[in-house]
Amino acid sequence: MSLPANSPVVQQWRQKLIERETELAILQKELTESHPDVVKQKLAIEETGKQLTKEVNRVLKSADERLTPQLTDLVV
């Protein structure tokens, strides 16, 4: 069974999220919270988080769809 943590796509989204959070931390050292670059980076982080969640859910659904028939066979 494939777990979300093992998914290459999930790993890519996690890496992208880490990179964006790091970039935000750098921006926040030099700019105010209302600066357009900071606001833009926060929105990018939010969108990346949504994409990560979407991919994790996709992987979980796929694993569930593969596992359910196997469990049904065990019960019957």
PQR file of N, CA, C, O and H, with PARSE charges and radii, in Angstrom:
ATOM      1  N   MET A   1       0.846  -1.177   0.000 -0.4000 1.5000
ATOM      2  CA  MET A   1       0.000   0.000   0.000 -0.0000 2.0000
ATOM      3  C   MET A   1       0.892   1.240   0.000  0.5500 1.7000
ATOM      4  O   MET A   1       1.877   1.317   0.735 -0.5500 1.4000
ATOM      5  N   SER A   2       0.531   2.190  -0.826 -0.4000 1.5000
ATOM      6  CA  SER A   2       1.289   3.432  -0.940 -0.0000 2.0000
ATOM      7  C   SER A   2       0.776   4.460   0.064  0.5500 1.7000
ATOM      8  O   SER A   2      -0.408   4.797   0.071 -0.5500 1.4000
ATOM      9  H   SER A   2      -0.269   2.127  -1.423  0.4000 1.0000
ATOM     10  N   LEU A   3       1.659   4.943   0.893 -0.4000 1.5000
ATOM     11  CA  LEU A   3       1.297   5.976   1.852 -0.0000 2.0000
ATOM     12  C   LEU A   3       1.641   7.343   1.278  0.5500 1.7000
ATOM     13  O   LEU A   3       2.560   7.456   0.467 -0.5500 1.4000
ATOM     14  H   LEU A   3       2.621   4.670   0.887  0.4000 1.0000
ATOM     15  N   PRO A   4       0.915   8.389   1.687 -0.5600 1.5000
ATOM     16  CA  PRO A   4       1.191   9.720   1.151  0.2800 2.0000
ATOM     17  C   PRO A   4       2.647  10.145   1.296  0.5500 1.7000
ATOM     18  O   PRO A   4       3.192  10.795   0.404 -0.5500 1.4000
ATOM     19  N   ALA A   5       3.278   9.789   2.400 -0.4000 1.5000
ATOM     20  CA  ALA A   5       4.671  10.193   2.619 -0.0000 2.0000
ATOM     21  C   ALA A   5       5.611   9.573   1.593  0.5500 1.7000
ATOM     22  O   ALA A   5       6.694  10.103   1.341 -0.5500 1.4000
ATOM     23  H   ALA A   5       2.835   9.261   3.125  0.4000 1.0000
ATOM     24  N   ASN A   6       5.204   8.454   1.000 -0.4000 1.5000
ATOM     25  CA  ASN A   6       6.035   7.777   0.005 -0.0000 2.0000
ATOM     26  C   ASN A   6       5.781   8.264  -1.414  0.5500 1.7000
ATOM     27  O   ASN A   6       6.521   7.905  -2.331 -0.5500 1.4000
ATOM     28  H   ASN A   6       4.324   8.023   1.205  0.4000 1.0000
ATOM     29  N   SER A   7       4.768   9.058  -1.605 -0.4000 1.5000
ATOM     30  CA  SER A   7       4.406   9.537  -2.934 -0.0000 2.0000
ATOM     31  C   SER A   7       5.401  10.596  -3.410  0.5500 1.7000
ATOM     32  O   SER A   7       5.629  11.585  -2.714 -0.5500 1.4000
ATOM     33  H   SER A   7       4.167   9.349  -0.860  0.4000 1.0000
ATOM     34  N   PRO A   8       5.993  10.397  -4.585 -0.5600 1.5000
ATOM     35  CA  PRO A   8       6.922  11.405  -5.115  0.2800 2.0000
ATOM     36  C   PRO A   8       6.262  12.770  -5.306  0.5500 1.7000
ATOM     37  O   PRO A   8       6.894  13.804  -5.090 -0.5500 1.4000
ATOM     38  N   VAL A   9       5.000  12.773  -5.708 -0.4000 1.5000
ATOM     39  CA  VAL A   9       4.306  14.048  -5.919 -0.0000 2.0000
ATOM     40  C   VAL A   9       4.086  14.754  -4.582  0.5500 1.7000
ATOM     41  O   VAL A   9       4.261  15.969  -4.485 -0.5500 1.4000
ATOM     42  H   VAL A   9       4.486  11.933  -5.884  0.4000 1.0000
ATOM     43  N   VAL A  10       3.707  14.002  -3.558 -0.4000 1.5000
ATOM     44  CA  VAL A  10       3.541  14.588  -2.226 -0.0000 2.0000
ATOM     45  C   VAL A  10       4.877  15.140  -1.742  0.5500 1.7000
ATOM     46  O   VAL A  10       4.929  16.234  -1.180 -0.5500 1.4000
ATOM     47  H   VAL A  10       3.565  13.016  -3.637  0.4000 1.0000
ATOM     48  N   GLN A  11       5.939  14.403  -1.952 -0.4000 1.5000
ATOM     49  CA  GLN A  11       7.268  14.869  -1.550 -0.0000 2.0000
ATOM     50  C   GLN A  11       7.643  16.157  -2.275  0.5500 1.7000
ATOM     51  O   GLN A  11       8.241  17.052  -1.678 -0.5500 1.4000
ATOM     52  H   GLN A  11       5.897  13.514  -2.408  0.4000 1.0000
ATOM     53  N   GLN A  12       7.298  16.256  -3.551 -0.4000 1.5000
ATOM     54  CA  GLN A  12       7.585  17.474  -4.313 -0.0000 2.0000
ATOM     55  C   GLN A  12       6.813  18.666  -3.754  0.5500 1.7000
ATOM     56  O   GLN A  12       7.368  19.755  -3.612 -0.5500 1.4000
ATOM     57  H   GLN A  12       6.812  15.528  -4.036  0.4000 1.0000
ATOM     58  N   TRP A  13       5.542  18.463  -3.440 -0.4000 1.5000
ATOM     59  CA  TRP A  13       4.742  19.554  -2.878 -0.0000 2.0000
ATOM     60  C   TRP A  13       5.257  19.956  -1.503  0.5500 1.7000
ATOM     61  O   TRP A  13       5.278  21.142  -1.171 -0.5500 1.4000
ATOM     62  H   TRP A  13       5.091  17.578  -3.555  0.4000 1.0000
ATOM     63  N   ARG A  14       5.673  18.977  -0.701 -0.4000 1.5000
ATOM     64  CA  ARG A  14       6.234  19.289   0.619 -0.0000 2.0000
ATOM     65  C   ARG A  14       7.506  20.109   0.473  0.5500 1.7000
ATOM     66  O   ARG A  14       7.712  21.079   1.202 -0.5500 1.4000
ATOM     67  H   ARG A  14       5.656  18.014  -0.971  0.4000 1.0000
ATOM     68  N   GLN A  15       8.363  19.719  -0.473 -0.4000 1.5000
ATOM     69  CA  GLN A  15       9.602  20.452  -0.707 -0.0000 2.0000
ATOM     70  C   GLN A  15       9.308  21.879  -1.165  0.5500 1.7000
ATOM     71  O   GLN A  15       9.947  22.831  -0.715 -0.5500 1.4000
ATOM     72  H   GLN A  15       8.196  18.931  -1.065  0.4000 1.0000
ATOM     73  N   LYS A  16       8.348  22.012  -2.050 -0.4000 1.5000
ATOM     74  CA  LYS A  16       7.972  23.345  -2.546 -0.0000 2.0000
ATOM     75  C   LYS A  16       7.444  24.211  -1.394  0.5500 1.7000
ATOM     76  O   LYS A  16       7.747  25.402  -1.321 -0.5500 1.4000
ATOM     77  H   LYS A  16       7.829  21.239  -2.415  0.4000 1.0000
ATOM     78  N   LEU A  17       6.661  23.614  -0.505 -0.4000 1.5000
ATOM     79  CA  LEU A  17       6.137  24.337   0.648 -0.0000 2.0000
ATOM     80  C   LEU A  17       7.275  24.803   1.554  0.5500 1.7000
ATOM     81  O   LEU A  17       7.276  25.944   2.016 -0.5500 1.4000
ATOM     82  H   LEU A  17       6.415  22.647  -0.564  0.4000 1.0000
ATOM     83  N   ILE A  18       8.227  23.935   1.805 -0.4000 1.5000
ATOM     84  CA  ILE A  18       9.385  24.298   2.631 -0.0000 2.0000
ATOM     85  C   ILE A  18      10.160  25.442   1.996  0.5500 1.7000
ATOM     86  O   ILE A  18      10.561  26.384   2.680 -0.5500 1.4000
ATOM     87  H   ILE A  18       8.226  23.008   1.430  0.4000 1.0000
ATOM     88  N   GLU A  19      10.369  25.359   0.691 -0.4000 1.5000
ATOM     89  CA  GLU A  19      11.094  26.420  -0.017 -0.0000 2.0000
ATOM     90  C   GLU A  19      10.358  27.752   0.085  0.5500 1.7000
ATOM     91  O   GLU A  19      10.974  28.791   0.324 -0.5500 1.4000
ATOM     92  H   GLU A  19      10.044  24.594   0.135  0.4000 1.0000
ATOM     93  N   ARG A  20       9.061  27.720  -0.094 -0.4000 1.5000
ATOM     94  CA  ARG A  20       8.278  28.961  -0.035 -0.0000 2.0000
ATOM     95  C   ARG A  20       8.259  29.538   1.375  0.5500 1.7000
ATOM     96  O   ARG A  20       8.306  30.756   1.550 -0.5500 1.4000
ATOM     97  H   ARG A  20       8.561  26.876  -0.288  0.4000 1.0000
ATOM     98  N   GLU A  21       8.190  28.673   2.377 -0.4000 1.5000
ATOM     99  CA  GLU A  21       8.221  29.152   3.761 -0.0000 2.0000
ATOM    100  C   GLU A  21       9.579  29.764   4.091  0.5500 1.7000
ATOM    101  O   GLU A  21       9.655  30.757   4.814 -0.5500 1.4000
ATOM    102  H   GLU A  21       8.152  27.684   2.236  0.4000 1.0000
ATOM    103  N   THR A  22      10.642  29.177   3.567 -0.4000 1.5000
ATOM    104  CA  THR A  22      11.983  29.723   3.765 -0.0000 2.0000
ATOM    105  C   THR A  22      12.112  31.087   3.095  0.5500 1.7000
ATOM    106  O   THR A  22      12.663  32.023   3.674 -0.5500 1.4000
ATOM    107  H   THR A  22      10.580  28.370   2.979  0.4000 1.0000
ATOM    108  N   GLU A  23      11.603  31.189   1.879 -0.4000 1.5000
ATOM    109  CA  GLU A  23      11.628  32.468   1.162 -0.0000 2.0000
ATOM    110  C   GLU A  23      10.848  33.533   1.932  0.5500 1.7000
ATOM    111  O   GLU A  23      11.267  34.688   1.999 -0.5500 1.4000
ATOM    112  H   GLU A  23      11.156  30.428   1.408  0.4000 1.0000
ATOM    113  N   LEU A  24       9.718  33.143   2.510 -0.4000 1.5000
ATOM    114  CA  LEU A  24       8.919  34.082   3.292 -0.0000 2.0000
ATOM    115  C   LEU A  24       9.707  34.575   4.504  0.5500 1.7000
ATOM    116  O   LEU A  24       9.705  35.768   4.805 -0.5500 1.4000
ATOM    117  H   LEU A  24       9.378  32.205   2.456  0.4000 1.0000
ATOM    118  N   ALA A  25      10.371  33.670   5.188 -0.4000 1.5000
ATOM    119  CA  ALA A  25      11.156  34.056   6.363 -0.0000 2.0000
ATOM    120  C   ALA A  25      12.223  35.083   5.992  0.5500 1.7000
ATOM    121  O   ALA A  25      12.468  36.027   6.743 -0.5500 1.4000
ATOM    122  H   ALA A  25      10.373  32.700   4.943  0.4000 1.0000
ATOM    123  N   ILE A  26      12.851  34.898   4.845 -0.4000 1.5000
ATOM    124  CA  ILE A  26      13.864  35.849   4.376 -0.0000 2.0000
ATOM    125  C   ILE A  26      13.223  37.203   4.079  0.5500 1.7000
ATOM    126  O   ILE A  26      13.745  38.247   4.469 -0.5500 1.4000
ATOM    127  H   ILE A  26      12.651  34.131   4.235  0.4000 1.0000
ATOM    128  N   LEU A  27      12.089  37.173   3.386 -0.4000 1.5000
ATOM    129  CA  LEU A  27      11.388  38.419   3.062 -0.0000 2.0000
ATOM    130  C   LEU A  27      10.965  39.171   4.327  0.5500 1.7000
ATOM    131  O   LEU A  27      11.064  40.396   4.394 -0.5500 1.4000
ATOM    132  H   LEU A  27      11.664  36.325   3.068  0.4000 1.0000
ATOM    133  N   GLN A  28      10.495  38.426   5.321 -0.4000 1.5000
ATOM    134  CA  GLN A  28       9.987  39.053   6.538 -0.0000 2.0000
ATOM    135  C   GLN A  28      11.087  39.727   7.354  0.5500 1.7000
ATOM    136  O   GLN A  28      10.799  40.596   8.176 -0.5500 1.4000
ATOM    137  H   GLN A  28      10.415  37.431   5.267  0.4000 1.0000
ATOM    138  N   LYS A  29      12.325  39.342   7.139 -0.4000 1.5000
ATOM    139  CA  LYS A  29      13.434  39.999   7.834 -0.0000 2.0000
ATOM    140  C   LYS A  29      13.669  41.402   7.290  0.5500 1.7000
ATOM    141  O   LYS A  29      14.180  42.276   7.990 -0.5500 1.4000
ATOM    142  H   LYS A  29      12.559  38.636   6.470  0.4000 1.0000
ATOM    143  N   GLU A  30      13.290  41.605   6.033 -0.4000 1.5000
ATOM    144  CA  GLU A  30      13.593  42.875   5.378 -0.0000 2.0000
ATOM    145  C   GLU A  30      12.364  43.728   5.076  0.5500 1.7000
ATOM    146  O   GLU A  30      12.482  44.939   4.889 -0.5500 1.4000
ATOM    147  H   GLU A  30      12.874  40.895   5.464  0.4000 1.0000
ATOM    148  N   LEU A  31      11.190  43.109   5.028 -0.4000 1.5000
ATOM    149  CA  LEU A  31       9.990  43.816   4.583 -0.0000 2.0000
ATOM    150  C   LEU A  31       8.888  43.731   5.633  0.5500 1.7000
ATOM    151  O   LEU A  31       8.921  42.878   6.520 -0.5500 1.4000
ATOM    152  H   LEU A  31      11.094  42.125   5.179  0.4000 1.0000
ATOM    153  N   THR A  32       7.914  44.629   5.518 -0.4000 1.5000
ATOM    154  CA  THR A  32       6.766  44.590   6.426 -0.0000 2.0000
ATOM    155  C   THR A  32       5.779  43.511   5.973  0.5500 1.7000
ATOM    156  O   THR A  32       5.841  43.020   4.846 -0.5500 1.4000
ATOM    157  H   THR A  32       7.887  45.322   4.798  0.4000 1.0000
ATOM    158  N   GLU A  33       4.875  43.161   6.876 -0.4000 1.5000
ATOM    159  CA  GLU A  33       3.871  42.137   6.578 -0.0000 2.0000
ATOM    160  C   GLU A  33       2.939  42.557   5.443  0.5500 1.7000
ATOM    161  O   GLU A  33       2.381  41.713   4.742 -0.5500 1.4000
ATOM    162  H   GLU A  33       4.824  43.559   7.792  0.4000 1.0000
ATOM    163  N   SER A  34       2.776  43.858   5.270 -0.4000 1.5000
ATOM    164  CA  SER A  34       1.866  44.343   4.231 -0.0000 2.0000
ATOM    165  C   SER A  34       2.559  44.585   2.891  0.5500 1.7000
ATOM    166  O   SER A  34       1.914  44.979   1.919 -0.5500 1.4000
ATOM    167  H   SER A  34       3.229  44.545   5.839  0.4000 1.0000
ATOM    168  N   HIS A  35       3.847  44.353   2.840 -0.4000 1.5000
ATOM    169  CA  HIS A  35       4.573  44.541   1.572 -0.0000 2.0000
ATOM    170  C   HIS A  35       4.029  43.544   0.540  0.5500 1.7000
ATOM    171  O   HIS A  35       3.782  42.384   0.871 -0.5500 1.4000
ATOM    172  H   HIS A  35       4.371  44.032   3.629  0.4000 1.0000
ATOM    173  N   PRO A  36       3.846  43.984  -0.694 -0.5600 1.5000
ATOM    174  CA  PRO A  36       3.284  43.106  -1.736  0.2800 2.0000
ATOM    175  C   PRO A  36       4.041  41.782  -1.916  0.5500 1.7000
ATOM    176  O   PRO A  36       3.419  40.754  -2.187 -0.5500 1.4000
ATOM    177  N   ASP A  37       5.346  41.793  -1.773 -0.4000 1.5000
ATOM    178  CA  ASP A  37       6.107  40.545  -1.923 -0.0000 2.0000
ATOM    179  C   ASP A  37       5.804  39.558  -0.799  0.5500 1.7000
ATOM    180  O   ASP A  37       5.729  38.351  -1.028 -0.5500 1.4000
ATOM    181  H   ASP A  37       5.851  42.628  -1.553  0.4000 1.0000
ATOM    182  N   VAL A  38       5.629  40.078   0.414 -0.4000 1.5000
ATOM    183  CA  VAL A  38       5.290  39.219   1.557 -0.0000 2.0000
ATOM    184  C   VAL A  38       3.880  38.662   1.378  0.5500 1.7000
ATOM    185  O   VAL A  38       3.643  37.471   1.577 -0.5500 1.4000
ATOM    186  H   VAL A  38       5.690  41.059   0.600  0.4000 1.0000
ATOM    187  N   VAL A  39       2.959  39.527   1.004 -0.4000 1.5000
ATOM    188  CA  VAL A  39       1.568  39.098   0.785 -0.0000 2.0000
ATOM    189  C   VAL A  39       1.519  38.035  -0.311  0.5500 1.7000
ATOM    190  O   VAL A  39       0.843  37.016  -0.167 -0.5500 1.4000
ATOM    191  H   VAL A  39       3.151  40.495   0.843  0.4000 1.0000
ATOM    192  N   LYS A  40       2.229  38.276  -1.390 -0.4000 1.5000
ATOM    193  CA  LYS A  40       2.266  37.326  -2.511 -0.0000 2.0000
ATOM    194  C   LYS A  40       2.836  35.976  -2.069  0.5500 1.7000
ATOM    195  O   LYS A  40       2.325  34.924  -2.454 -0.5500 1.4000
ATOM    196  H   LYS A  40       2.778  39.103  -1.507  0.4000 1.0000
ATOM    197  N   GLN A  41       3.889  36.013  -1.266 -0.4000 1.5000
ATOM    198  CA  GLN A  41       4.510  34.767  -0.804 -0.0000 2.0000
ATOM    199  C   GLN A  41       3.566  34.005   0.122  0.5500 1.7000
ATOM    200  O   GLN A  41       3.495  32.777   0.060 -0.5500 1.4000
ATOM    201  H   GLN A  41       4.304  36.868  -0.954  0.4000 1.0000
ATOM    202  N   LYS A  42       2.851  34.716   0.968 -0.4000 1.5000
ATOM    203  CA  LYS A  42       1.883  34.055   1.858 -0.0000 2.0000
ATOM    204  C   LYS A  42       0.776  33.376   1.053  0.5500 1.7000
ATOM    205  O   LYS A  42       0.347  32.270   1.381 -0.5500 1.4000
ATOM    206  H   LYS A  42       2.909  35.713   1.018  0.4000 1.0000
ATOM    207  N   LEU A  43       0.325  34.041   0.008 -0.4000 1.5000
ATOM    208  CA  LEU A  43      -0.691  33.435  -0.860 -0.0000 2.0000
ATOM    209  C   LEU A  43      -0.138  32.202  -1.569  0.5500 1.7000
ATOM    210  O   LEU A  43      -0.841  31.205  -1.730 -0.5500 1.4000
ATOM    211  H   LEU A  43       0.674  34.940  -0.259  0.4000 1.0000
ATOM    212  N   ALA A  44       1.112  32.273  -1.989 -0.4000 1.5000
ATOM    213  CA  ALA A  44       1.748  31.125  -2.644 -0.0000 2.0000
ATOM    214  C   ALA A  44       1.858  29.951  -1.673  0.5500 1.7000
ATOM    215  O   ALA A  44       1.656  28.799  -2.059 -0.5500 1.4000
ATOM    216  H   ALA A  44       1.683  33.083  -1.859  0.4000 1.0000
ATOM    217  N   ILE A  45       2.177  30.243  -0.422 -0.4000 1.5000
ATOM    218  CA  ILE A  45       2.259  29.192   0.601 -0.0000 2.0000
ATOM    219  C   ILE A  45       0.885  28.569   0.823  0.5500 1.7000
ATOM    220  O   ILE A  45       0.757  27.348   0.919 -0.5500 1.4000
ATOM    221  H   ILE A  45       2.341  31.178  -0.108  0.4000 1.0000
ATOM    222  N   GLU A  46      -0.129  29.405   0.903 -0.4000 1.5000
ATOM    223  CA  GLU A  46      -1.495  28.902   1.088 -0.0000 2.0000
ATOM    224  C   GLU A  46      -1.903  27.992  -0.067  0.5500 1.7000
ATOM    225  O   GLU A  46      -2.461  26.917   0.153 -0.5500 1.4000
ATOM    226  H   GLU A  46      -0.025  30.396   0.824  0.4000 1.0000
ATOM    227  N   GLU A  47      -1.629  28.415  -1.282 -0.4000 1.5000
ATOM    228  CA  GLU A  47      -1.978  27.615  -2.462 -0.0000 2.0000
ATOM    229  C   GLU A  47      -1.187  26.304  -2.492  0.5500 1.7000
ATOM    230  O   GLU A  47      -1.730  25.252  -2.828 -0.5500 1.4000
ATOM    231  H   GLU A  47      -1.176  29.289  -1.461  0.4000 1.0000
ATOM    232  N   THR A  48       0.078  26.374  -2.144 -0.4000 1.5000
ATOM    233  CA  THR A  48       0.907  25.169  -2.111 -0.0000 2.0000
ATOM    234  C   THR A  48       0.379  24.193  -1.065  0.5500 1.7000
ATOM    235  O   THR A  48       0.340  22.986  -1.304 -0.5500 1.4000
ATOM    236  H   THR A  48       0.519  27.229  -1.871  0.4000 1.0000
ATOM    237  N   GLY A  49      -0.025  24.707   0.087 -0.4000 1.5000
ATOM    238  CA  GLY A  49      -0.610  23.863   1.130 -0.0000 2.0000
ATOM    239  C   GLY A  49      -1.884  23.182   0.657  0.5500 1.7000
ATOM    240  O   GLY A  49      -2.124  22.014   0.961 -0.5500 1.4000
ATOM    241  H   GLY A  49       0.006  25.688   0.281  0.4000 1.0000
ATOM    242  N   LYS A  50      -2.700  23.918  -0.090 -0.4000 1.5000
ATOM    243  CA  LYS A  50      -3.927  23.329  -0.641 -0.0000 2.0000
ATOM    244  C   LYS A  50      -3.601  22.217  -1.632  0.5500 1.7000
ATOM    245  O   LYS A  50      -4.238  21.163  -1.622 -0.5500 1.4000
ATOM    246  H   LYS A  50      -2.506  24.867  -0.337  0.4000 1.0000
ATOM    247  N   GLN A  51      -2.621  22.450  -2.475 -0.4000 1.5000
ATOM    248  CA  GLN A  51      -2.227  21.435  -3.455 -0.0000 2.0000
ATOM    249  C   GLN A  51      -1.658  20.203  -2.756  0.5500 1.7000
ATOM    250  O   GLN A  51      -1.922  19.074  -3.171 -0.5500 1.4000
ATOM    251  H   GLN A  51      -2.104  23.306  -2.484  0.4000 1.0000
ATOM    252  N   LEU A  52      -0.880  20.415  -1.703 -0.4000 1.5000
ATOM    253  CA  LEU A  52      -0.328  19.302  -0.931 -0.0000 2.0000
ATOM    254  C   LEU A  52      -1.459  18.484  -0.315  0.5500 1.7000
ATOM    255  O   LEU A  52      -1.461  17.257  -0.402 -0.5500 1.4000
ATOM    256  H   LEU A  52      -0.665  21.332  -1.366  0.4000 1.0000
ATOM    257  N   THR A  53      -2.407  19.156   0.300 -0.4000 1.5000
ATOM    258  CA  THR A  53      -3.554  18.469   0.902 -0.0000 2.0000
ATOM    259  C   THR A  53      -4.339  17.692  -0.149  0.5500 1.7000
ATOM    260  O   THR A  53      -4.738  16.551   0.082 -0.5500 1.4000
ATOM    261  H   THR A  53      -2.406  20.154   0.371  0.4000 1.0000
ATOM    262  N   LYS A  54      -4.554  18.308  -1.287 -0.4000 1.5000
ATOM    263  CA  LYS A  54      -5.279  17.658  -2.383 -0.0000 2.0000
ATOM    264  C   LYS A  54      -4.564  16.381  -2.828  0.5500 1.7000
ATOM    265  O   LYS A  54      -5.205  15.354  -3.052 -0.5500 1.4000
ATOM    266  H   LYS A  54      -4.230  19.235  -1.475  0.4000 1.0000
ATOM    267  N   GLU A  55      -3.254  16.443  -2.952 -0.4000 1.5000
ATOM    268  CA  GLU A  55      -2.488  15.273  -3.392 -0.0000 2.0000
ATOM    269  C   GLU A  55      -2.484  14.183  -2.322  0.5500 1.7000
ATOM    270  O   GLU A  55      -2.605  13.002  -2.647 -0.5500 1.4000
ATOM    271  H   GLU A  55      -2.732  17.277  -2.769  0.4000 1.0000
ATOM    272  N   VAL A  56      -2.348  14.561  -1.061 -0.4000 1.5000
ATOM    273  CA  VAL A  56      -2.402  13.573   0.028 -0.0000 2.0000
ATOM    274  C   VAL A  56      -3.751  12.866   0.004  0.5500 1.7000
ATOM    275  O   VAL A  56      -3.814  11.642   0.119 -0.5500 1.4000
ATOM    276  H   VAL A  56      -2.250  15.521  -0.797  0.4000 1.0000
ATOM    277  N   ASN A  57      -4.824  13.625  -0.145 -0.4000 1.5000
ATOM    278  CA  ASN A  57      -6.164  13.023  -0.205 -0.0000 2.0000
ATOM    279  C   ASN A  57      -6.313  12.100  -1.406  0.5500 1.7000
ATOM    280  O   ASN A  57      -6.950  11.051  -1.310 -0.5500 1.4000
ATOM    281  H   ASN A  57      -4.773  14.619  -0.239  0.4000 1.0000
ATOM    282  N   ARG A  58      -5.728  12.487  -2.538 -0.4000 1.5000
ATOM    283  CA  ARG A  58      -5.791  11.643  -3.734 -0.0000 2.0000
ATOM    284  C   ARG A  58      -5.078  10.313  -3.485  0.5500 1.7000
ATOM    285  O   ARG A  58      -5.586   9.253  -3.850 -0.5500 1.4000
ATOM    286  H   ARG A  58      -5.210  13.340  -2.615  0.4000 1.0000
ATOM    287  N   VAL A  59      -3.908  10.373  -2.866 -0.4000 1.5000
ATOM    288  CA  VAL A  59      -3.145   9.152  -2.583 -0.0000 2.0000
ATOM    289  C   VAL A  59      -3.903   8.272  -1.592  0.5500 1.7000
ATOM    290  O   VAL A  59      -3.966   7.055  -1.763 -0.5500 1.4000
ATOM    291  H   VAL A  59      -3.495  11.234  -2.569  0.4000 1.0000
ATOM    292  N   LEU A  60      -4.475   8.881  -0.563 -0.4000 1.5000
ATOM    293  CA  LEU A  60      -5.238   8.108   0.418 -0.0000 2.0000
ATOM    294  C   LEU A  60      -6.461   7.452  -0.211  0.5500 1.7000
ATOM    295  O   LEU A  60      -6.766   6.294   0.074 -0.5500 1.4000
ATOM    296  H   LEU A  60      -4.424   9.870  -0.425  0.4000 1.0000
ATOM    297  N   LYS A  61      -7.155   8.189  -1.063 -0.4000 1.5000
ATOM    298  CA  LYS A  61      -8.336   7.638  -1.734 -0.0000 2.0000
ATOM    299  C   LYS A  61      -7.935   6.462  -2.615  0.5500 1.7000
ATOM    300  O   LYS A  61      -8.614   5.435  -2.637 -0.5500 1.4000
ATOM    301  H   LYS A  61      -6.907   9.130  -1.295  0.4000 1.0000
ATOM    302  N   SER A  62      -6.852   6.613  -3.328 -0.4000 1.5000
ATOM    303  CA  SER A  62      -6.371   5.546  -4.199 -0.0000 2.0000
ATOM    304  C   SER A  62      -6.013   4.303  -3.386  0.5500 1.7000
ATOM    305  O   SER A  62      -6.342   3.183  -3.775 -0.5500 1.4000
ATOM    306  H   SER A  62      -6.301   7.447  -3.310  0.4000 1.0000
ATOM    307  N   ALA A  63      -5.340   4.510  -2.262 -0.4000 1.5000
ATOM    308  CA  ALA A  63      -4.972   3.382  -1.401 -0.0000 2.0000
ATOM    309  C   ALA A  63      -6.218   2.713  -0.840  0.5500 1.7000
ATOM    310  O   ALA A  63      -6.286   1.487  -0.759 -0.5500 1.4000
ATOM    311  H   ALA A  63      -5.073   5.420  -1.946  0.4000 1.0000
ATOM    312  N   ASP A  64      -7.204   3.518  -0.454 -0.4000 1.5000
ATOM    313  CA  ASP A  64      -8.449   2.987   0.085 -0.0000 2.0000
ATOM    314  C   ASP A  64      -9.193   2.165  -0.963  0.5500 1.7000
ATOM    315  O   ASP A  64      -9.741   1.106  -0.658 -0.5500 1.4000
ATOM    316  H   ASP A  64      -7.148   4.514  -0.521  0.4000 1.0000
ATOM    317  N   GLU A  65      -9.207   2.661  -2.197 -0.4000 1.5000
ATOM    318  CA  GLU A  65      -9.896   1.947  -3.273 -0.0000 2.0000
ATOM    319  C   GLU A  65      -9.221   0.610  -3.573  0.5500 1.7000
ATOM    320  O   GLU A  65      -9.886  -0.354  -3.951 -0.5500 1.4000
ATOM    321  H   GLU A  65      -8.761   3.522  -2.444  0.4000 1.0000
ATOM    322  N   ARG A  66      -7.908   0.556  -3.405 -0.4000 1.5000
ATOM    323  CA  ARG A  66      -7.198  -0.708  -3.635 -0.0000 2.0000
ATOM    324  C   ARG A  66      -7.366  -1.662  -2.460  0.5500 1.7000
ATOM    325  O   ARG A  66      -7.395  -2.879  -2.644 -0.5500 1.4000
ATOM    326  H   ARG A  66      -7.368   1.340  -3.097  0.4000 1.0000
ATOM    327  N   LEU A  67      -7.474  -1.115  -1.262 -0.4000 1.5000
ATOM    328  CA  LEU A  67      -7.528  -1.938  -0.065 -0.0000 2.0000
ATOM    329  C   LEU A  67      -8.928  -2.479   0.216  0.5500 1.7000
ATOM    330  O   LEU A  67      -9.057  -3.597   0.714 -0.5500 1.4000
ATOM    331  H   LEU A  67      -7.450  -0.127  -1.113  0.4000 1.0000
ATOM    332  N   THR A  68      -9.964  -1.727  -0.087 -0.4000 1.5000
ATOM    333  CA  THR A  68     -11.336  -2.128   0.226 -0.0000 2.0000
ATOM    334  C   THR A  68     -11.706  -3.492  -0.362  0.5500 1.7000
ATOM    335  O   THR A  68     -12.246  -4.321   0.370 -0.5500 1.4000
ATOM    336  H   THR A  68      -9.858  -0.819  -0.492  0.4000 1.0000
ATOM    337  N   PRO A  69     -11.444  -3.770  -1.644 -0.5600 1.5000
ATOM    338  CA  PRO A  69     -11.777  -5.103  -2.159  0.2800 2.0000
ATOM    339  C   PRO A  69     -11.015  -6.221  -1.439  0.5500 1.7000
ATOM    340  O   PRO A  69     -11.553  -7.310  -1.240 -0.5500 1.4000
ATOM    341  N   GLN A  70      -9.791  -5.957  -1.058 -0.4000 1.5000
ATOM    342  CA  GLN A  70      -9.008  -6.969  -0.346 -0.0000 2.0000
ATOM    343  C   GLN A  70      -9.616  -7.247   1.023  0.5500 1.7000
ATOM    344  O   GLN A  70      -9.677  -8.398   1.455 -0.5500 1.4000
ATOM    345  H   GLN A  70      -9.354  -5.072  -1.220  0.4000 1.0000
ATOM    346  N   LEU A  71     -10.063  -6.206   1.702 -0.4000 1.5000
ATOM    347  CA  LEU A  71     -10.701  -6.392   3.005 -0.0000 2.0000
ATOM    348  C   LEU A  71     -12.031  -7.114   2.861  0.5500 1.7000
ATOM    349  O   LEU A  71     -12.372  -7.956   3.692 -0.5500 1.4000
ATOM    350  H   LEU A  71     -10.013  -5.271   1.352  0.4000 1.0000
ATOM    351  N   THR A  72     -12.778  -6.796   1.825 -0.4000 1.5000
ATOM    352  CA  THR A  72     -14.053  -7.459   1.571 -0.0000 2.0000
ATOM    353  C   THR A  72     -13.831  -8.950   1.353  0.5500 1.7000
ATOM    354  O   THR A  72     -14.600  -9.771   1.852 -0.5500 1.4000
ATOM    355  H   THR A  72     -12.500  -6.111   1.150  0.4000 1.0000
ATOM    356  N   ASP A  73     -12.794  -9.303   0.617 -0.4000 1.5000
ATOM    357  CA  ASP A  73     -12.475 -10.709   0.383 -0.0000 2.0000
ATOM    358  C   ASP A  73     -12.153 -11.424   1.689  0.5500 1.7000
ATOM    359  O   ASP A  73     -12.489 -12.598   1.843 -0.5500 1.4000
ATOM    360  H   ASP A  73     -12.168  -8.636   0.212  0.4000 1.0000
ATOM    361  N   LEU A  74     -11.518 -10.749   2.617 -0.4000 1.5000
ATOM    362  CA  LEU A  74     -11.177 -11.357   3.900 -0.0000 2.0000
ATOM    363  C   LEU A  74     -12.418 -11.597   4.753  0.5500 1.7000
ATOM    364  O   LEU A  74     -12.492 -12.587   5.482 -0.5500 1.4000
ATOM    365  H   LEU A  74     -11.246  -9.795   2.491  0.4000 1.0000
ATOM    366  N   VAL A  75     -13.380 -10.704   4.663 -0.4000 1.5000
ATOM    367  CA  VAL A  75     -14.591 -10.807   5.478 -0.0000 2.0000
ATOM    368  C   VAL A  75     -15.513 -11.890   4.943  0.5500 1.7000
ATOM    369  O   VAL A  75     -16.157 -12.593   5.721 -0.5500 1.4000
ATOM    370  H   VAL A  75     -13.320  -9.901   4.071  0.4000 1.0000
ATOM    371  N   VAL A  76     -15.584 -12.031   3.633 -0.4000 1.5000
ATOM    372  CA  VAL A  76     -16.510 -12.980   3.011 -0.0000 2.0000
ATOM    373  C   VAL A  76     -16.015 -14.368   3.093  0.5500 1.7000
ATOM    374  O   VAL A  76     -16.679 -15.288   2.616 -0.5500 1.4000
ATOM    375  H   VAL A  76     -15.061 -11.460   3.000  0.4000 1.0000
TER
END
